[in-house]
Structure formats: structure tokens, C-alpha cells
Amino acid sequence: MKHKISIILLLIFFSGFGCALKKDVVTLDNRIGELRLRVVTAENEISRLKSGSEKIAKRTDELAATEEEKEKNLRGLTAGQLAEIEALKEKIQILNGKLEETDHLLKQKLKILEEADKKIDGRLTGAEEISGANKEKVARLEQYLSLDTREKTATPVPAAGTDEKKDNTEDEIYASALRLYDGGKYAAAREKFQELLTKYPDSDKTDNCQFWIGESFYQEKWYEKAIVEYQKVIEKYPKGNKLQASLLKQGLSFYNLGDKVNAKLVLNELIQKYPKSNEAKIAAKNLKGFN
């Protein structure tokens, strides 16, 4: 069965959340890079100033006439430089503090992002398990019911010497099958629908025949077999006029079996793919009653 729609809805929500967090992480990372660049620039400026101070001191030694003048000139020339160096050191300390704060925020964002990714992985795993379980369930139903279904839908062989009127054309067989269905003779109707499928496999009525076989089991409250027959319509005739009806009745069959999880998956798929159909409107009303 095609139940990937619900998985996609879950992915949209969590992928949007993950993208927002990743954007925050990139912003913080850029901020850290800027702060580190500023620290390096400040350190380079300190080195430059120290180098300048050394040159000034050397030049002062050369120009000073006396020791007293040399000391006086050195203090005067380096006082401003030393003050600037102290200011830069203080600025570096502030920048380092901001850098540590930003690192902490970045670690928090990364932690939140990792937790969100784990939740997304968990939801995806759960959805995949549900989808796999659905496929296995249908496969088991098909395997369990295939022999019995073939026996019950086999075309009966008229007894020798009987004067039973034979249906010759596909229209006659189809009309006969519908009369039996409308009369509540579901087993006999199935035989006729199956006869048409066997004799006229290329008929434009094959999807209808397959659908009415599923409907006959649904009317008999044999929901397991109905699910299998509706699935044949969904897989074999995806462009037929009974696709939406098959999705609707398959979802209701799961619900009647007490399987609300699969019922919701099928009905939500119908609503998303064919939102304007009458079947989708019926499905939406039924989903409200599931909660």
C-alpha cells in the first residue's frame, strides 16, 4: 500500500525545525570567527606597539644628552604607548569573555539540534515500521485468503442437461452480476464479476468488477477480504474511476476491524491526493469521528 503521505507530513514539520536550528548554529559559528579575528588583531596591535616602544627607547638612548634627559624622554614617549597597551589588554579580556559566552551558546544549539535529529530519526523509523507492517498485513491476508477466494469466485460449471441460459457478452455478464449484487446475493454476484474478469481481461469494466468484488465482501462484513480486493483496484487500476472509492472503503474496512492506525493512513492519503473528491469529504467526516 502507498502510505508514504503521512511520513512526508512528519518530515516537513521536523525538517523545518532542524533547518531553523542549523541556521542559528551557522550564525553563532560566524560570530565566533569574527571574535577570534578581533582577538588576533588586538594581539598583533600589542606586538606592534611593543616593537614601537623598543625603537623609541633605542632612539632616545641615542638622542639623550644625559641619563636624566634619557629617562625623562623615555617616560614621556612610552607613557601613551603603555596606556594604549593596557587598554588593548582590557579589550582582549572582554572579547575573550564574549568568545566563551558564544562558545557556550553554540554548544547549546548543537545539543538541541542533535536531539531534534534523534527525534526525526525516531519518527521516521516508527513511520517506516507502520508502513512495513501494513504491507506485511496485506501480504498475509492475500496469502491466507487467496485459495479460499479462488474457490468461492470460480465460475460454476452447469450440470449436464440443464437449460440454464448462458451470458455471452461482457455487458450481459456485468448486468447479471449487478442484479445479483443489488438482490443481496453477494457470493453469486462475485462469481459473475470474476467470470467477466476471466473472459474479458481487457474490458473497460474490469476495475468496476474488481471493486464490486471488494464491495460484496464489505457488505458481508468480511473486511479482511474486502481490504485485499480493494488493494487490487488501487494497484492494478490507478487511473480507473473506482480508485478513490476503493481507498475510502479500504480505510473504513481497517476501521471496522479496529485498526485505527491503518484506517487513518489510508483515509489521509485519499484526502491529500484527491482533496476535491466526494470520497475525500466522506473520509474527512469519518476521521473526525475516529478521535
SULNOR-V752578 format. One record per pair of residues at least 24 apart in sequence whose ideal C-beta (glycine too) atoms are under 8 Angstrom apart, sorted by sequence separation. I is the first residue (numbers start at 1). J is the second residue. D is the distance in Angstrom with one decimal. If there is no record, write none. Layout:
i->{I,I}
j->{J,J}
d->{D,D}
This chain:
i->{226,53,56,167,170,173,190,207,210,227,244,264,173,189,210,226,227,263,53,167,52,53,170,187,207,224,170,186,207,223,244,260,174,181,186,206,211,218,223,248,255,49,177,208,210,214,247,251,170,186,207,208,223,224,244,174,178,181,186,207,208,211,215,218,223,245,248,252,49,50,152,156,170,174,177,181,184,207,211,214,218,221,244,248,251,255,49,155,207,214,244,247,153,154,152,153,46,49,152,155,153,154,155,153,46,45,46,155,42,46,42,43,42,39,42,39,38,39,35,39,153,35,36,35,32,35,32,31,32,28,32,149,28,29,28,145,149,144,145,25,28,141,145,25,141,24,25,141,142,141,21,25,138,138,21,22,21,138,18,21,18,17,18,14,18,14,15,14,11,14,10,11,10,7,10,7,6,7,7,137,3,4,3,134,1,3,130,134,130,1,1,130,1,1,2,1,6,3,6,5,3,6,3,5,6,1,5,1,3,2,5,5}
j->{250,78,81,192,196,199,216,233,236,253,270,290,200,216,237,253,254,290,81,195,81,82,199,216,236,253,200,216,237,253,274,290,205,212,217,237,242,249,254,279,286,81,209,240,242,246,279,283,203,219,240,241,256,257,277,208,212,215,220,241,242,245,249,252,257,279,282,286,84,85,187,191,205,209,212,216,219,242,246,249,253,256,279,283,286,290,85,191,243,250,280,283,190,191,190,191,85,88,191,194,193,194,195,194,88,88,89,198,88,92,91,92,92,92,95,95,95,96,95,99,213,98,99,99,99,102,102,102,103,102,106,225,105,106,106,224,228,224,225,106,109,224,228,109,225,109,110,227,228,228,109,113,227,228,112,113,113,231,113,116,116,116,117,116,120,119,120,120,120,123,123,124,124,124,127,127,127,128,131,262,130,131,131,262,131,134,261,265,262,134,135,265,138,231,234,234,264,262,265,265,265,268,266,268,269,265,269,266,269,269,272,273}
d->{7.5,5.2,7.5,7.7,5.6,7.3,5.1,6.0,6.9,4.8,6.3,6.4,7.9,5.6,7.0,4.8,6.7,6.9,5.0,7.8,6.5,7.6,7.2,7.5,7.4,8.0,4.4,3.9,3.7,4.2,5.2,5.6,5.3,6.1,7.6,7.2,4.0,5.9,7.7,4.3,7.3,5.4,7.3,7.8,7.6,6.7,6.9,6.5,5.0,5.7,3.5,7.6,5.0,7.1,4.9,7.6,7.5,7.4,5.6,7.0,6.0,6.5,7.0,7.9,5.1,5.8,6.1,6.8,6.0,7.1,6.4,6.4,6.3,7.2,7.0,6.3,7.9,5.1,5.9,6.7,6.3,7.4,4.1,5.6,7.6,7.0,5.3,6.1,8.0,7.9,7.3,7.9,5.1,7.4,6.6,6.1,5.7,7.6,8.0,6.7,7.8,7.3,4.7,3.9,5.3,5.8,7.1,6.8,5.2,7.9,5.8,6.8,4.9,5.9,7.0,5.1,5.5,6.7,5.7,7.0,7.0,5.8,6.7,4.6,6.5,6.4,5.2,5.4,6.6,6.0,6.6,6.5,5.7,6.6,4.4,6.7,7.6,8.0,5.3,6.7,6.1,5.3,5.9,5.0,7.6,5.1,6.2,6.3,5.3,5.1,6.3,6.3,6.8,6.6,5.9,6.4,4.4,5.8,6.8,6.1,5.4,5.7,6.5,6.8,6.6,6.6,7.3,4.1,7.5,6.5,5.0,7.1,7.2,6.9,6.0,4.2,6.5,7.3,7.0,7.5,7.3,7.0,5.0,5.6,7.8,5.8,6.4,7.0,7.9,5.3,6.4,7.1,6.2,6.5,7.5,7.3,7.7,7.9,5.5,7.8,4.4,5.8,7.1,6.1,7.6,7.9,4.7,7.2,6.3,6.5,5.0,7.4}
